[in-house]
Amino acid sequence: NYSIGIEMFQEALRIRLLTSGKDSANVAMTLLKMGALHAREGYYADALDRLEGALRIRRDRVKRAKSKKQQQEQAARQAFEESMDNEYAVDMARLAEIQTLMTELVATEEIELGMVVYCMGNVHAMCKEYDTAIKYYEESLELRRKYVANESSLSVAVLEMHVADTLHNLGHVYDERNEYDKALECYREALAIKRCYNVTQHAADEMTKSHSSKSSSMTKAHIESEEQIVFYNGQSQSLLTIEEDEDGSSGGTSSDRLDGLSFDHNGTLSYA
């Protein structure tokens, strides 16, 4: 029920504003989900209002993460230079660890920004504001492609599917504008990614079946927990599952279909 859903989101937003702060990832995620729900019901002005709030938070968080990373890099260089001048040992492993953490922080924030920007593009496309939709889709593509090669295998699959979804929707917009060459280019690239994913997923399915058959001593509960790594609703879709983390970040996409639109498990939306 739309009214009940919005009422519950408003209460969640109130609580998260009090407990997490107005610029928290949790508040951004709640606004994102509220925007998706408004859009699904056709309340596009309300959807954009919530999404713009989420967008402001995400952009600010990216800026702060980059600034913090820069400060840490400067501190690391200074510590190294002082160690050379004063002949004392500096823990290079620890400095490298801090650098890695800062890089991962920036990556996480930019990936989440890419999700919000993508949803902004979707709503503008629904409003037939195609120029604005293209702008947001292109920004989302840039952010999502940036990290595909730098993540773990699970994250690579998730991000590649995000790229494919964005290309598909961008192709739809070009199709609506009668720019068929551009539309076909986007559709072909999206199709190639999804075909590649299906091949990879088939291999994962076969490996899981083999693992289960060789592990007859495992308890039923253990087997079920293992299969959840690969299977979602009886299909090999776990790499597309999103679960919101405690910090308000998200992973992949697990979609429910409704009225020609695809709504991701975390509340985002795309064209079917």
C-alpha positions as CSV (number, residue, x, y, z in Angstrom):
1,N,0.0,0.0,0.0
2,Y,1.5,3.3,-1.2
3,S,0.2,5.4,1.7
4,I,1.3,3.0,4.4
5,G,4.7,2.7,2.7
6,I,5.3,6.4,2.6
7,E,4.2,6.8,6.2
8,M,6.6,4.1,7.3
9,F,9.5,5.7,5.3
10,Q,8.7,9.1,6.8
11,E,9.0,7.5,10.3
12,A,12.2,5.8,9.3
13,L,13.6,9.1,8.0
14,R,12.7,10.9,11.2
15,I,14.5,8.2,13.3
16,R,17.5,8.2,11.0
17,L,17.8,12.0,11.0
18,L,17.9,11.8,14.9
19,T,20.2,8.9,15.2
20,S,22.5,9.2,12.2
21,G,22.5,12.8,11.3
22,K,21.2,14.7,8.2
23,D,24.2,13.9,6.1
24,S,24.4,10.2,6.8
25,A,24.4,7.3,4.3
26,N,21.3,5.9,6.1
27,V,19.3,9.1,5.5
28,A,20.4,9.1,1.8
29,M,19.3,5.5,1.4
30,T,15.9,6.2,2.9
31,L,15.4,9.2,0.7
32,L,16.4,7.1,-2.3
33,K,13.8,4.4,-1.5
34,M,11.1,7.0,-0.9
35,G,11.9,8.5,-4.3
36,A,11.5,5.2,-5.9
37,L,8.2,4.5,-4.3
38,H,6.8,7.9,-5.3
39,A,8.0,7.3,-8.9
40,R,6.4,3.9,-9.1
41,E,3.1,5.5,-8.2
42,G,3.6,8.3,-10.7
43,Y,4.3,11.1,-8.3
44,Y,7.4,12.3,-10.1
45,A,7.7,15.7,-8.5
46,D,7.8,14.1,-5.1
47,A,10.2,11.5,-6.4
48,L,12.6,14.1,-7.7
49,D,12.4,16.0,-4.4
50,R,13.5,13.0,-2.4
51,L,16.1,11.9,-4.9
52,E,17.6,15.4,-5.0
53,G,18.0,15.2,-1.2
54,A,19.7,11.9,-1.5
55,L,21.9,13.3,-4.4
56,R,23.0,16.3,-2.3
57,I,24.0,14.0,0.6
58,R,25.9,11.6,-1.7
59,R,27.8,14.4,-3.5
60,D,28.8,15.9,-0.2
61,R,30.0,12.5,1.1
62,V,32.1,12.0,-2.0
63,K,33.7,15.4,-1.5
64,R,34.4,14.7,2.2
65,A,35.8,11.2,1.4
66,K,38.2,12.6,-1.3
67,S,39.3,15.4,1.1
68,K,40.0,12.9,3.9
69,K,41.9,10.7,1.5
70,Q,44.0,13.7,0.4
71,Q,44.8,14.6,4.0
72,Q,45.8,11.1,4.8
73,E,48.1,11.0,1.7
74,Q,49.8,14.2,2.8
75,A,50.2,12.9,6.4
76,A,51.7,9.7,5.0
77,R,54.2,11.6,2.8
78,Q,55.2,13.8,5.8
79,A,55.7,10.8,8.1
80,F,57.9,9.1,5.5
81,E,60.0,12.3,4.9
82,E,60.5,12.8,8.6
83,S,61.6,9.2,9.1
84,M,64.2,9.7,6.4
85,D,65.5,12.9,8.0
86,N,65.5,11.6,11.6
87,E,66.5,8.0,10.8
88,Y,63.6,6.4,12.7
89,A,61.5,3.6,11.3
90,V,58.1,4.4,9.9
91,D,55.5,1.6,9.6
92,M,55.1,1.5,5.9
93,A,52.7,-1.4,6.0
94,R,50.4,0.6,8.3
95,L,50.6,3.6,5.9
96,A,49.7,1.4,3.0
97,E,46.8,0.0,4.9
98,I,45.5,3.5,5.6
99,Q,45.9,4.4,2.0
100,T,43.9,1.3,1.0
101,L,41.1,2.1,3.4
102,M,40.9,5.7,2.1
103,T,40.7,4.5,-1.5
104,E,38.0,2.0,-0.6
105,L,36.0,4.8,1.2
106,V,36.1,7.0,-1.9
107,A,35.1,4.0,-4.1
108,T,32.1,3.2,-1.8
109,E,30.8,6.7,-1.8
110,E,31.2,7.1,-5.6
111,I,29.4,3.8,-6.3
112,E,26.5,4.9,-4.1
113,L,26.4,8.3,-5.8
114,G,26.2,6.4,-9.1
115,M,23.1,4.6,-7.9
116,V,21.3,7.9,-7.0
117,V,22.4,9.6,-10.3
118,Y,21.0,6.6,-12.2
119,C,17.7,6.8,-10.4
120,M,17.5,10.6,-11.2
121,G,18.0,9.7,-14.9
122,N,15.1,7.1,-14.7
123,V,12.6,9.6,-13.3
124,H,13.6,12.3,-15.8
125,A,13.2,9.7,-18.5
126,M,9.7,8.9,-17.2
127,C,8.9,12.6,-17.4
128,K,10.2,12.6,-21.0
129,E,12.9,15.1,-20.0
130,Y,15.4,13.2,-22.1
131,D,18.2,15.7,-22.2
132,T,18.4,15.7,-18.4
133,A,18.0,11.9,-18.3
134,I,21.0,11.5,-20.6
135,K,23.1,13.8,-18.5
136,Y,22.4,11.7,-15.4
137,Y,22.8,8.3,-17.2
138,E,26.2,9.4,-18.6
139,E,27.4,10.5,-15.1
140,S,26.2,7.2,-13.7
141,L,28.0,5.2,-16.4
142,E,31.3,7.1,-15.7
143,L,31.1,6.3,-12.0
144,R,30.1,2.7,-12.4
145,R,32.6,1.8,-15.1
146,K,35.4,3.4,-13.0
147,Y,35.3,0.7,-10.4
148,V,34.4,-2.5,-12.3
149,A,38.1,-3.5,-12.7
150,N,39.0,-2.6,-9.2
151,E,36.6,-4.7,-7.1
152,S,36.3,-8.3,-6.0
153,S,34.8,-10.8,-8.3
154,L,31.4,-10.5,-6.6
155,S,31.5,-6.7,-6.9
156,V,32.6,-6.9,-10.5
157,A,29.5,-8.9,-11.4
158,V,27.3,-6.4,-9.5
159,L,28.8,-3.4,-11.0
160,E,28.8,-4.8,-14.5
161,M,25.1,-5.5,-14.2
162,H,24.6,-1.9,-13.0
163,V,26.5,-0.7,-16.1
164,A,24.3,-2.9,-18.3
165,D,21.1,-1.5,-16.7
166,T,22.3,2.0,-17.3
167,L,23.2,1.3,-20.9
168,H,19.8,-0.3,-21.5
169,N,17.9,2.7,-20.1
170,L,20.2,5.2,-22.0
171,G,19.4,3.2,-25.1
172,H,15.7,3.5,-24.4
173,V,16.0,7.3,-24.2
174,Y,17.9,7.5,-27.5
175,D,15.2,5.2,-28.9
176,E,12.5,7.6,-27.8
177,R,14.5,10.5,-29.4
178,N,14.7,8.5,-32.7
179,E,18.5,8.4,-32.4
180,Y,18.5,4.8,-33.4
181,D,22.2,4.4,-34.0
182,K,23.0,5.5,-30.5
183,A,20.2,3.4,-29.1
184,L,21.5,0.3,-30.8
185,E,25.1,0.9,-29.6
186,C,23.8,1.1,-26.0
187,Y,21.6,-2.0,-26.4
188,R,24.4,-4.0,-27.9
189,E,26.8,-3.2,-25.2
190,A,24.3,-3.9,-22.5
191,L,23.4,-7.3,-24.2
192,A,27.1,-8.3,-24.4
193,I,27.5,-7.6,-20.6
194,K,24.4,-9.6,-19.7
195,R,25.4,-12.5,-22.0
196,C,28.8,-12.6,-20.4
197,Y,27.2,-12.6,-17.0
198,N,25.0,-15.5,-17.8
199,V,28.0,-17.6,-18.9
200,T,29.8,-16.8,-15.7
201,Q,26.8,-17.5,-13.6
202,H,26.3,-20.9,-15.3
203,A,29.8,-21.8,-14.3
204,A,29.1,-20.8,-10.7
205,D,25.9,-22.9,-10.7
206,E,27.9,-26.0,-11.9
207,M,30.6,-25.4,-9.3
208,T,28.0,-25.2,-6.6
209,K,26.3,-28.4,-7.7
210,S,29.6,-30.2,-7.7
211,H,30.5,-28.9,-4.3
212,S,27.1,-30.0,-2.9
213,S,27.4,-33.6,-4.3
214,K,30.9,-34.0,-2.9
215,S,30.0,-32.7,0.6
216,S,27.4,-35.4,1.6
217,S,28.5,-35.1,5.2
218,M,27.2,-31.5,5.4
219,T,24.0,-31.0,7.3
220,K,20.9,-29.9,5.5
221,A,21.0,-26.4,7.1
222,H,24.7,-26.1,6.1
223,I,23.9,-27.0,2.5
224,E,21.0,-24.5,2.4
225,S,23.3,-21.8,3.7
226,E,25.9,-22.6,1.0
227,E,23.3,-22.6,-1.8
228,Q,22.1,-19.1,-0.7
229,I,25.4,-17.9,-2.0
230,V,24.4,-18.8,-5.5
231,F,20.6,-19.1,-5.6
232,Y,17.9,-16.4,-5.1
233,N,14.3,-17.4,-5.3
234,G,15.2,-20.7,-6.8
235,Q,17.3,-19.1,-9.6
236,S,21.0,-18.3,-9.9
237,Q,20.7,-14.6,-9.1
238,S,22.5,-14.1,-5.8
239,L,25.1,-11.8,-7.4
240,L,22.2,-9.5,-8.1
241,T,20.9,-9.3,-4.6
242,I,21.1,-6.1,-2.6
243,E,21.1,-5.9,1.1
244,E,21.4,-2.6,2.8
245,D,24.4,-2.5,5.1
246,E,24.3,-0.8,8.5
247,D,26.0,2.3,7.0
248,G,23.3,2.7,4.3
249,S,25.4,1.3,1.4
250,S,24.1,-1.2,-1.0
251,G,25.4,-4.0,-3.2
252,G,23.7,-5.4,-6.3
253,T,20.3,-5.5,-7.9
254,S,17.6,-8.0,-7.3
255,S,14.6,-6.9,-9.4
256,D,10.8,-7.2,-9.1
257,R,8.8,-6.5,-12.2
258,L,5.7,-4.3,-12.2
259,D,3.9,-2.4,-15.0
260,G,6.8,-2.5,-17.4
261,L,9.3,-1.2,-14.8
262,S,12.0,-3.0,-12.9
263,F,12.3,-2.0,-9.3
264,D,15.5,-3.1,-7.6
265,H,15.4,-4.7,-4.2
266,N,16.8,-1.6,-2.6
267,G,14.1,0.6,-4.1
268,T,15.7,1.8,-7.2
269,L,14.1,1.5,-10.6
270,S,14.8,0.8,-14.2
271,Y,13.0,0.2,-17.4
272,A,12.1,-3.5,-17.9
